[in-house]
Amino acid sequence: MFLNLSLGEFLGAFGAIAAICVALYLLDRNKRKQVVSTLRFWVTPGLPSPVTRRRKIQQPISLLLQLLGMLLLLLAIAELHWGGVMRARRDHVLILDTSAWMRAGVAGRPNATLMDLARANAISWLRAVPASDRILLVRADALATPATAWETDHVKVARAILETKAGATTINLGQSIQFARQLQRQTGSEGGEIAYDGPGRIGAAEVEAGVSANVPILRYLQVADPAENVGLRSVGARRSSSTRDAWDLLVRLRNYGKTARTVSVTLNLGHAPMGMHPVTLPPGGEEQTTFEVHTKAAGLAEVRLYPADAFGADNYAALELPAQRSLHVVVYSDSPDQWKPALGADPRIAPEFRATREFTPANDGLVILDRFHPAQAPAGNTLWIDPPEKSPIPVRDHILEPSGLRWAADQPLSTGLREHDLQIPSTAILETGANDIRVAEVDKGPVVAARVSPDNKTKTIVMGFSPFSGSLKYQLAAPLLLANELRWFAPDVFRDIDVSAQNAGTVSDAFNASPGATEPGNGVQVITDAGTNLPFNIRNGKIQFFSGSQSRVSVISANTERVYSLTLPEMWDDKWNPPAGVRRGIPAWNDALRRNTDLWPWLALLGAAILIAEYLIYGRDVSALLRVMRAHMDRSAESVTGGRAA
């Protein structure tokens, strides 16, 4: 019943105050001098002594008023609460939605957003909470983050509400509610609310699993949001596999509204228009459209949607397209027709074919020497094919139709090569050193070997046979081996580059990785532009990582590089339907939250008013003044009456 004092403490304090007041009232309050005869103090002999009467309270109403006023003040100090424990101080949690959707505009209110409406709701709810209750503010998007401690100073909570801004991800509502309930359990408080303030837009994961709202008291402060919106879901760019110096762009859109919409998708590259496609989307449906961009240089590809709607954050996406690199390959061969189909099939290769007599040692990419040994070895990376004389890796012997072909395990140069019955017409047997890489071997020794210079700047491969000799040119192993060799020479050029713009939050994308790809030292990196390595997981053929803010993340492996421009907002998929029994809206005057309004301010005012009234009526100076005023009024009345009688 009392918050600051127990019942015993309250009764003891009031009893002491009442006793002092009664003792004071038993004394003669109006002491005055009076001249009397001294004979009054003589007692006649033989007569009994005069009996003096007990003292009595001369102003009982004054005493009662003072006791009543002090009782009310003491009740105010004790902070009287009706209803026992359930009316005691409670702990409330306010969940303020900070998802990306809160940046949407409000119809009829320029420059106003859903975040502004949510702040207004939160402040109104805060005013309805009794001043003695504690409040903790939680900002909720993909993660639930406490913004304040448990506060009885509601001004601090209001300040934190006004400083809250929308984020970049969608809300994980179920996780936020359970987190708030956990905070309440830690305090041991009962009867406190968990108030969710937002539009209730949830993601696909919560739509499938459902939002767990198993809490004793839940309030929904709903924010009205726009019903129609069309936005970009993702924009992806991949280097064209058929056209040199070109990118293929795929744009995915979604209609979040309930009516069909037709929008225009435009593409600019370096502020220059590259195309426009109209797209019609059914209600709640998705569509996609593609663009082809021809550029070798790096540039900024910008995708926009028209017309604009209430939520402009998903109407624009930008991709930073990297410069397209190519490998200049010079082939010195007297049979160039064997090499043209293989080297001309990949747009990332810029081949040049020369006769052996045109040899020069200059090398700005890769030099292939087909059964040819120049007088001066070329600089840079070199691929030697069946050298007739001495080579960087010495030739020990030549044999016909070798047997027992074996490929090196776990080597990039032998990736995908498992065929052991290749029909090789003839091959050179190489004399490898301790630091050389044996790529392929037969019973007589290695037939394909590689070497890296001590400074890691120059790479050399020696093949004891031509991949296009005899029946080898009809087998898959020959072009696959050549592709592995080219990728080994220039991994940056042949790395598959994908660039995409999509929403922040949890990213899950298809990813091919060898077993143990998540272990340290495997070459897989998930890194931001700031150089921060993000934790990731590879499971069921997908790589997963999380970024709670807008950023640019690169996923780099041996053969691929994917750049994720996480600039689009993470959007919702459906509307949350709160369960029955959930409180709704701002608490009214008769709401359960307001019924526990503190009584102590009113008790203090009433007690002070009673004491002031008692003083005005029964105070010494005031009483004398009242007597003078009453006598003056009586004389005035008599004079008026006498005048009328005359």
MOLIN-V531486 format. One record per residue. N is the residue number from 1. RES is the residue in one letter. SS is DSSP state (2 for helix, 1 for strand, 0 for the rest). D_FIRST is the distance of its C-alpha to the first C-alpha in whole Angstrom. Layout:
# MOLIN-V531486
[[N:RES:SS:D_FIRST] [N:RES:SS:D_FIRST]]
This chain:
# MOLIN-V531486
[[1:M:0:0] [2:F:1:4] [3:L:0:7] [4:N:0:10] [5:L:0:9] [6:S:0:8] [7:L:2:8] [8:G:2:12] [9:E:2:12] [10:F:2:11] [11:L:2:13] [12:G:2:16] [13:A:2:16] [14:F:2:16] [15:G:2:19] [16:A:2:21] [17:I:2:21] [18:A:2:22] [19:A:2:24] [20:I:2:26] [21:C:2:26] [22:V:2:28] [23:A:2:30] [24:L:2:31] [25:Y:2:32] [26:L:2:34] [27:L:0:36] [28:D:0:39] [29:R:0:38] [30:N:0:41] [31:K:0:44] [32:R:0:47] [33:K:0:51] [34:Q:0:53] [35:V:0:57] [36:V:0:58] [37:S:0:61] [38:T:2:61] [39:L:2:62] [40:R:2:59] [41:F:2:58] [42:W:0:61] [43:V:0:60] [44:T:0:63] [45:P:0:64] [46:G:0:64] [47:L:0:61] [48:P:0:57] [49:S:0:55] [50:P:0:53] [51:V:0:49] [52:T:0:47] [53:R:0:44] [54:R:0:40] [55:R:0:38] [56:K:0:36] [57:I:0:34] [58:Q:0:36] [59:Q:0:33] [60:P:2:30] [61:I:2:29] [62:S:2:29] [63:L:2:27] [64:L:2:24] [65:L:2:24] [66:Q:2:24] [67:L:2:21] [68:L:2:19] [69:G:2:20] [70:M:2:19] [71:L:2:15] [72:L:2:15] [73:L:2:16] [74:L:2:14] [75:L:2:10] [76:A:2:12] [77:I:2:13] [78:A:2:9] [79:E:0:9] [80:L:1:6] [81:H:0:5] [82:W:0:6] [83:G:0:7] [84:G:2:5] [85:V:2:7] [86:M:2:9] [87:R:2:8] [88:A:0:8] [89:R:0:11] [90:R:0:14] [91:D:1:18] [92:H:1:20] [93:V:1:24] [94:L:1:27] [95:I:1:30] [96:L:1:33] [97:D:1:36] [98:T:0:39] [99:S:0:42] [100:A:2:45] [101:W:2:45] [102:M:2:43] [103:R:2:46] [104:A:0:47] [105:G:1:48] [106:V:1:46] [107:A:0:48] [108:G:0:49] [109:R:1:47] [110:P:1:50] [111:N:1:49] [112:A:1:45] [113:T:1:44] [114:L:2:42] [115:M:2:40] [116:D:2:39] [117:L:2:38] [118:A:2:35] [119:R:2:34] [120:A:2:34] [121:N:2:32] [122:A:2:30] [123:I:2:29] [124:S:2:28] [125:W:2:25] [126:L:2:24] [127:R:2:24] [128:A:2:21] [129:V:0:19] [130:P:0:16] [131:A:0:17] [132:S:0:14] [133:D:0:15] [134:R:1:18] [135:I:1:22] [136:L:1:25] [137:L:1:28] [138:V:1:31] [139:R:1:34] [140:A:1:36] [141:D:0:40] [142:A:0:42] [143:L:0:39] [144:A:1:36] [145:T:1:35] [146:P:1:32] [147:A:0:32] [148:T:0:29] [149:A:0:27] [150:W:0:23] [151:E:1:23] [152:T:0:20] [153:D:0:23] [154:H:2:24] [155:V:2:27] [156:K:2:28] [157:V:2:27] [158:A:2:29] [159:R:2:32] [160:A:2:32] [161:I:2:32] [162:L:2:35] [163:E:0:37] [164:T:0:37] [165:K:0:41] [166:A:0:42] [167:G:0:44] [168:A:0:47] [169:T:0:46] [170:T:0:44] [171:I:1:40] [172:N:0:39] [173:L:2:36] [174:G:2:36] [175:Q:2:36] [176:S:2:33] [177:I:2:31] [178:Q:2:31] [179:F:2:31] [180:A:2:28] [181:R:2:26] [182:Q:2:27] [183:L:2:26] [184:Q:2:22] [185:R:2:23] [186:Q:2:24] [187:T:2:20] [188:G:0:19] [189:S:0:16] [190:E:0:16] [191:G:0:15] [192:G:0:18] [193:E:0:21] [194:I:1:24] [195:A:1:26] [196:Y:1:30] [197:D:1:32] [198:G:1:36] [199:P:0:39] [200:G:0:38] [201:R:1:42] [202:I:1:42] [203:G:0:45] [204:A:2:48] [205:A:2:46] [206:E:2:43] [207:V:2:45] [208:E:2:46] [209:A:2:44] [210:G:0:41] [211:V:0:37] [212:S:0:35] [213:A:0:32] [214:N:0:30] [215:V:0:26] [216:P:0:23] [217:I:0:22] [218:L:1:26] [219:R:1:26] [220:Y:1:30] [221:L:1:31] [222:Q:1:34] [223:V:0:37] [224:A:0:40] [225:D:0:43] [226:P:0:47] [227:A:0:49] [228:E:0:52] [229:N:0:53] [230:V:1:56] [231:G:1:56] [232:L:1:58] [233:R:1:57] [234:S:1:59] [235:V:1:63] [236:G:1:65] [237:A:1:68] [238:R:1:71] [239:R:1:74] [240:S:0:77] [241:S:0:79] [242:S:0:82] [243:T:0:82] [244:R:0:83] [245:D:0:81] [246:A:1:78] [247:W:1:74] [248:D:1:73] [249:L:1:70] [250:L:1:67] [251:V:1:65] [252:R:1:62] [253:L:1:60] [254:R:1:57] [255:N:1:56] [256:Y:0:53] [257:G:0:53] [258:K:0:54] [259:T:0:57] [260:A:0:60] [261:R:1:61] [262:T:1:64] [263:V:1:64] [264:S:1:67] [265:V:1:66] [266:T:1:68] [267:L:1:69] [268:N:1:70] [269:L:1:72] [270:G:0:72] [271:H:0:71] [272:A:1:74] [273:P:1:74] [274:M:1:75] [275:G:1:74] [276:M:1:72] [277:H:1:71] [278:P:1:69] [279:V:1:67] [280:T:1:65] [281:L:1:62] [282:P:0:61] [283:P:0:57] [284:G:0:55] [285:G:0:58] [286:E:1:60] [287:E:1:63] [288:Q:1:65] [289:T:1:68] [290:T:1:71] [291:F:1:73] [292:E:1:75] [293:V:1:76] [294:H:1:79] [295:T:0:78] [296:K:0:79] [297:A:0:77] [298:A:0:74] [299:G:1:72] [300:L:1:68] [301:A:1:68] [302:E:1:66] [303:V:1:65] [304:R:1:63] [305:L:1:62] [306:Y:1:63] [307:P:0:62] [308:A:0:59] [309:D:0:55] [310:A:0:52] [311:F:0:51] [312:G:2:54] [313:A:2:53] [314:D:2:55] [315:N:0:58] [316:Y:1:59] [317:A:1:60] [318:A:1:63] [319:L:1:65] [320:E:1:67] [321:L:1:70] [322:P:0:71] [323:A:0:75] [324:Q:0:77] [325:R:0:79] [326:S:0:82] [327:L:1:85] [328:H:1:88] [329:V:1:90] [330:V:1:94] [331:V:1:96] [332:Y:1:100] [333:S:0:101] [334:D:0:105] [335:S:0:103] [336:P:0:100] [337:D:2:100] [338:Q:2:98] [339:W:2:95] [340:K:2:95] [341:P:2:93] [342:A:2:90] [343:L:2:90] [344:G:2:90] [345:A:0:87] [346:D:0:84] [347:P:0:84] [348:R:0:82] [349:I:1:86] [350:A:1:88] [351:P:1:91] [352:E:1:95] [353:F:1:98] [354:R:1:101] [355:A:0:104] [356:T:2:104] [357:R:2:107] [358:E:2:105] [359:F:0:102] [360:T:0:101] [361:P:0:98] [362:A:0:96] [363:N:0:92] [364:D:0:89] [365:G:0:88] [366:L:1:89] [367:V:1:93] [368:I:1:94] [369:L:1:98] [370:D:1:99] [371:R:0:102] [372:F:0:103] [373:H:0:103] [374:P:0:104] [375:A:0:105] [376:Q:0:102] [377:A:0:99] [378:P:0:96] [379:A:0:93] [380:G:0:90] [381:N:1:89] [382:T:1:92] [383:L:1:92] [384:W:1:95] [385:I:1:97] [386:D:0:99] [387:P:0:101] [388:P:0:105] [389:E:0:105] [390:K:0:103] [391:S:0:99] [392:P:0:96] [393:I:0:95] [394:P:0:99] [395:V:1:100] [396:R:1:102] [397:D:1:103] [398:H:1:104] [399:I:1:104] [400:L:1:104] [401:E:0:102] [402:P:0:99] [403:S:0:97] [404:G:0:94] [405:L:0:92] [406:R:1:88] [407:W:1:86] [408:A:0:83] [409:A:0:80] [410:D:0:77] [411:Q:0:79] [412:P:2:78] [413:L:2:82] [414:S:2:82] [415:T:0:79] [416:G:0:80] [417:L:0:83] [418:R:0:84] [419:E:0:87] [420:H:0:90] [421:D:0:93] [422:L:0:93] [423:Q:0:97] [424:I:0:98] [425:P:0:102] [426:S:1:102] [427:T:1:100] [428:A:1:100] [429:I:1:99] [430:L:1:97] [431:E:0:96] [432:T:0:93] [433:G:0:91] [434:A:0:88] [435:N:0:86] [436:D:0:87] [437:I:1:85] [438:R:1:87] [439:V:1:86] [440:A:1:89] [441:E:1:91] [442:V:1:94] [443:D:0:96] [444:K:0:98] [445:G:1:95] [446:P:1:93] [447:V:1:94] [448:V:1:91] [449:A:1:90] [450:A:1:88] [451:R:1:87] [452:V:1:85] [453:S:0:86] [454:P:0:85] [455:D:0:83] [456:N:0:82] [457:K:0:83] [458:T:0:86] [459:K:1:86] [460:T:1:89] [461:I:1:90] [462:V:1:93] [463:M:1:94] [464:G:0:97] [465:F:0:98] [466:S:0:97] [467:P:0:94] [468:F:0:97] [469:S:0:100] [470:G:2:101] [471:S:2:99] [472:L:2:96] [473:K:2:95] [474:Y:2:94] [475:Q:0:92] [476:L:2:88] [477:A:2:88] [478:A:2:90] [479:P:2:88] [480:L:2:85] [481:L:2:86] [482:L:2:87] [483:A:2:84] [484:N:2:82] [485:E:2:85] [486:L:2:84] [487:R:2:80] [488:W:2:81] [489:F:2:83] [490:A:0:81] [491:P:2:77] [492:D:2:76] [493:V:2:78] [494:F:2:78] [495:R:0:74] [496:D:1:73] [497:I:1:70] [498:D:1:68] [499:V:1:66] [500:S:1:63] [501:A:1:60] [502:Q:1:57] [503:N:1:53] [504:A:0:51] [505:G:1:49] [506:T:1:50] [507:V:1:54] [508:S:1:56] [509:D:1:59] [510:A:1:62] [511:F:0:64] [512:N:0:67] [513:A:0:66] [514:S:0:68] [515:P:0:66] [516:G:0:64] [517:A:0:64] [518:T:0:60] [519:E:0:62] [520:P:0:62] [521:G:0:66] [522:N:0:67] [523:G:0:67] [524:V:0:64] [525:Q:1:62] [526:V:1:59] [527:I:1:59] [528:T:1:58] [529:D:0:60] [530:A:0:58] [531:G:0:59] [532:T:0:56] [533:N:1:57] [534:L:0:54] [535:P:0:53] [536:F:1:55] [537:N:1:55] [538:I:1:59] [539:R:1:58] [540:N:0:60] [541:G:0:62] [542:K:1:60] [543:I:1:58] [544:Q:1:55] [545:F:1:53] [546:F:1:50] [547:S:1:50] [548:G:0:47] [549:S:0:49] [550:Q:0:52] [551:S:1:55] [552:R:1:58] [553:V:1:58] [554:S:1:62] [555:V:1:62] [556:I:1:66] [557:S:0:68] [558:A:0:71] [559:N:0:72] [560:T:1:70] [561:E:1:68] [562:R:1:65] [563:V:1:63] [564:Y:1:60] [565:S:1:59] [566:L:1:55] [567:T:1:55] [568:L:1:54] [569:P:0:51] [570:E:0:49] [571:M:0:49] [572:W:0:47] [573:D:0:48] [574:D:1:46] [575:K:1:43] [576:W:0:39] [577:N:0:38] [578:P:0:34] [579:P:0:33] [580:A:0:32] [581:G:0:28] [582:V:0:28] [583:R:1:26] [584:R:1:29] [585:G:0:29] [586:I:0:27] [587:P:0:24] [588:A:0:24] [589:W:0:22] [590:N:0:21] [591:D:0:20] [592:A:0:18] [593:L:0:17] [594:R:2:17] [595:R:2:15] [596:N:2:12] [597:T:0:14] [598:D:0:12] [599:L:0:12] [600:W:2:12] [601:P:2:16] [602:W:2:16] [603:L:2:15] [604:A:2:17] [605:L:2:20] [606:L:2:20] [607:G:2:19] [608:A:2:22] [609:A:2:24] [610:I:2:24] [611:L:2:25] [612:I:2:28] [613:A:2:29] [614:E:2:29] [615:Y:2:31] [616:L:2:33] [617:I:2:34] [618:Y:2:34] [619:G:0:35] [620:R:2:38] [621:D:2:40] [622:V:2:39] [623:S:2:39] [624:A:2:43] [625:L:2:43] [626:L:2:42] [627:R:2:45] [628:V:2:47] [629:M:2:47] [630:R:2:46] [631:A:2:50] [632:H:2:51] [633:M:2:50] [634:D:2:52] [635:R:2:55] [636:S:2:55] [637:A:2:54] [638:E:2:57] [639:S:2:60] [640:V:2:59] [641:T:2:60] [642:G:2:63] [643:G:2:64] [644:R:2:64] [645:A:2:65] [646:A:0:68]]
